[in-house]
Each structure stands twice: as structure tokens, then as C-alpha cells.
Amino acid sequence: KLEEMVLSSDIVVTCAGSPGLLCADWVKPGADVINVGTTFIEQKDSLVSDFEGDLSRVAKRFSPVPGGIGPLSIAALFRNVAKAAWDRKASKGNVESTWTQKSGSLYRKIHFKDYDSALNFANKVNTMSSDLDHHANMTFRHKCVNGVDLELEFFTFEANEITEKDYVAAHNVNAILEEQKINMNDYSYELKEESIAKYPADPRGSSRLLRVDSAGNVSHFENFSESFLPLAEGAHIIFNESKVVNGRLEVFPKGANEGIEMMILDLGSGIEIKSDGLQLTVMLRKEGVRVGDILTVPKSDGKTTFKVKAVVGPWIEDEKSNGNGTECIVECVTEEKAQLFSDFLDQVGSVPIPPYLDRDAEDSDKQAYNNVYAAGSGSVAAPTAGLHFTDELLSKIGAENTSFLSLHVGAGTFKPVVTEDARDHSMHGENFSVNVRELNRIIDSIDSGKRMIVVGTTSSRTLESLYWCGVKILRNGIDKHEKSLSLGQNEWAQLALGGRDYSASEALKAVIKGKSQNDFVQGRTSLMIVPGTYDFKVVDELVTNFHAPDSTLMLLVSAFLGSGRKVRDVYHEAQNMGYRFLSYGDVCFFSRSKKRK
């Protein structure tokens, strides 16, 4: 009867611990044999199984003795088998829902918004594949402005079929992709309506200060002007001096009885140019905008109109924006042929205070929404971290301890990240300009070992962008055809791969090489700083306001402190303590735990 049972079984698990109990000839051809019941025979000085004979002649697979599974209790064996089957099912489920079986291989196509992101991911896959000793076939399919498709394929050549090794590799690729994902829910928080500051602190500089030091300790100060100086002793402080223009206008669509808001989104390289023929990227607080629509400006006495040249798409803002709008490109047409656009905005525009203030601009905003050191108009949103500094405090800090740069802030700073994965967010571009003399002062301070305190996220992005532009020059040389510098959203990732890790001083020196003290370094950056991957190269300490949920600024400060949870905890405590948030709110002073190279 025992012989009949063995002969009829596809899988035989023997655990009797009785050598010779079963005969190999009884095994059904092609069956699997698992030897658990092994017995040590002292005379043979070896383990022997319950089977006698050569299992290799009949069994498809079997566990050898010695060297197989036993000794092991049958209960433990079944638990292990069940767990392995469960894990395999979970692993295959994860793979089978995202990969397709294609001609004996596992295949998946993953889309990336740019080549840098695809290349960075491919390098991580290659590292994982090397560890597994099982590499993927990878193919890049360029889609021009629409990004890149990365196609991956796993197969086991010697087996001529999909094997467990292919599933493991595919599962690991999925894990890398999930690991890279930046879930915005991890960097958001609940902002209470009463926490939003509708007006600035009066007098200027009397805001409260929240300090997070390099060890992560949190401390609180009741007056910024009275507290900041001792905390900043021995440091070099860098400011964004771009001035806010009257970038919000009321315009009337042709034939309409009511006006709509037109908000300038980006002034490009500046506004000291003639109005007539000037093309601008704007937001119209209106749906259904069409190419060719004419918009009149009543305050110009009918002398100036705007014509819609192109419709870019919907403009999505905070829910407090009285509805969203349409992003489009308009052309200014005016009878005042010699008029500068800066003069036109001074006459007809209003201060573009943030939409979340949920109020109209007032006369006091003209001064309150600009920094005391502002110079050089070009921003349509204030670099608000600087609003806390007074002339008196700047005098105490001393000109020798400060430097100024200019990044013209665009309205994109108010756009929330609406994608589930922040990497899919399209970062707005902004123009910057820095005098070589100011950069030399920054470099000298770095070389002398001073801490770099940077006022505002805009100043931080400018300095970090200059670093990567410098790395690009050191790696590739100067492109004589480029009149200005440029940095894409994720371009830093490619520059960070391989090659030498340049210091902040080396990279900034490369940017100004061959330029005179009175020259300006100019460029445009779309750098998006995100947690988990970005490592700050120039900024040691950051002065910044409390930022809106779901914003790219939340990602930046989370990257700076090294933890989204840390930022959320700090913000939660601050709200409970009555701190005022956003543009006109109180201020934070953060220090990194990691030191600059």
C-alpha cells in the first residue's frame, strides 16, 4: 500500500526518520521528492534519507541528502512552504499588475518627464541588477517635449522562459519606483484659517521667530529684530533684492460689462522695455478664453489693449482664489509707443498680494509687500522672508556681512502641487541676476569658513542653481553660444552622477571666471528641490516663512531639515502656539544637521 501511495503522488514529503523505508523505484516519473526525515548513521558517518536508491533517475526535483532540507520538523517545513508561497504570490501579484508577459519575458514601460529622471532611475535599476546578477534590457524612447519612455525587459536565457529570478528583479524595480515616489500627502498639513496672517506685523520686524538648530532642537523668540542678530553672529547673510511690481490688472473682455483679473505670471528678464508689442504670460480669471480675444484696460483711457495670442491651459491655484483661471500669452498693443512697461504698470496695476489673503490690495501693501532693501523690479510675488528685516537691523548686521542677488519671483510660487507624486509637477522657471562683486564676497566668506545664512527659498534656489551651473561649466566647459546660464528642473540629478564632487567655492568660481567685478551673471532656473534625493551644496542655514500645504516650498524646507515629518511637527506645534503663517506671517530660522563641503 505504501508503494501505491508513493507511485500515485506528484509530491512526496518523507519525514519518517527510517532509512530504507521507501524505494526510489516507487517514485512516479517527474514527481518532486522532499527529504525531511533524515537519520545520522554513525557507521557511515553520514546522514541518510528515508529513500533507498537513485532518486535522480525518476524524480524531476529532489532534495539531496546530505545537504538537503532536513533534519526539520514537518510542521516547520509546511510553515516555511506556506510562507514562501504567500510571499511569492504577493510578489507576483505586484509584478503581474504592472508588468506584461511578452515572448517569454517580463516587460514594463515607465514614463519620465525628462531624460535626467529616466537616467537616474536606470542607474538605480542597474545597481540592483548587478547585486542580483540578473540584468534588464533597457531601451530609452525619447518623446521630445513630452518626456522619455524607459522600456525594461527581464528574461532568463538559459531557461527559455520566465523564472522566479525574473519576478524577483521586476519586483525590485517596482520597489525602486515606489521608493522614489514623492507622495505629497507626506509633506502636507492642515492649515487653520485663523493661522493665516492677513496683514504684516506692525512694526516691521516684530514678528515671532521659531528656531530649529542643527541638532533639531526647537526654540521660540517673541521678536525677530531683537533675537536674530545673536543667532547669526559670525555668518554671511544673503538676500534676494528683487522688487515686486504692480502685476495685477483689471481688464474687460470685449463687450463685457464687468472686469476680470489679469495677473502677470512671469516678467522674464525685466520690465524696463517698451510696452507696445510686448508679449507676456498671464493668468486671466476666466474660463473659455480664446485666441484673438481682446482685453481693454479702462485705466489707460482706452489707449492700451491686450490680445490673446495663445492659450496655454488651466491655471490652478489655492481654493481661496475666487476660482481658477486660464494661463495664456497676451500681446500689449498701445498708442503710447514710447511708454515703458514699468511706467504702465505703475499707472494701472495693483500690488499682487497672494490670493490666499482673500482681500483686495490696499495702499499700505505697496510698502509692506516689498523688502526695505528691494531694488530692481521684476517680481510678481515678494521674497517674503526678507520682510522681517529693518534698516536698523541691516545696519547692525553690517554691509561686510551681507550679499545681494536677484531672482524675479513668478506667480508659479503660489501654484499647489496637484499631482499625487511631486515628481510629476512642472516647476515654473524664474530669471536670476547676480553681480560678480557680490558672488566674490560670497566665495570669500565660504573660503573663510563662515556659515551661509540664506534669506528665503528664492535666494536658496538661486545659489543652489549657480552651484550646478558651475558644475556644468567645470564638466563641459563654457558654451560660447549661450548668453546666459540655465538649469532644468531635474538637471542637477544628472550632474550629480559620477565625476568629481565639487565644493561650493569651486563651482561658484567657475561661474564668474573671466568676468569683471561689475559684470552680472544672469540665467533662468527651474530647479525643484525635493526631499530624499537633494543635498544642499551652498546653503547652511535658512530664514523662511511658514509655507502653504501642497506647495513646492514645503518640499524645499523638508529637504533642508531632512524630514517631512519634522516640518509637519514643527508647523503643528507652531499653529497651536499661535504663530502666524504664510507671506505676512511669522518667520523660521532653520539649520542643517549636515555640513557643507
Secondary structure by P-SEA (a helix, b strand, c coil): caaaaaaaccbbbbcccccccccccccccbbbbbbccccccccccccccccccccccccccccccccccccccaaaaaaaaaaaaaaaaaaaaaaaacccccccbbbbbbbbccaaaaaaaaaaaaaaaaaaccccbbbbbbccccbbbbbbbbbbcccccccaaaaaaaaaaaaaaaaacccccccbbbbbccccccccccccccbbbbbbcccbbbbbbcccccccccccccbbbbbbcccccccbbbbbcccccbbbbbbbccccccccccccccccbbbbccccccccbbbbbccccccbbbbbccccccccccccccbbbbbbbbbbbcccccccaaaaaaccccccccccccccccccccccccccccccccccccccccccccaaaaaaaccccbbbbbbbccccccccccccccccbbbbbbbbbbbaaaaaaaaaaaaabbbbbbccaaaaaaaaaaaaaaaaaaaccccccccbbbbccaaaaaaacccccccaaaaaaaaaccccccccccccccccccccccccccccbbbbcccccccaaaaaaaaaaccaaaaaaaaaaaaaacccccccbbbbbbbbccccc
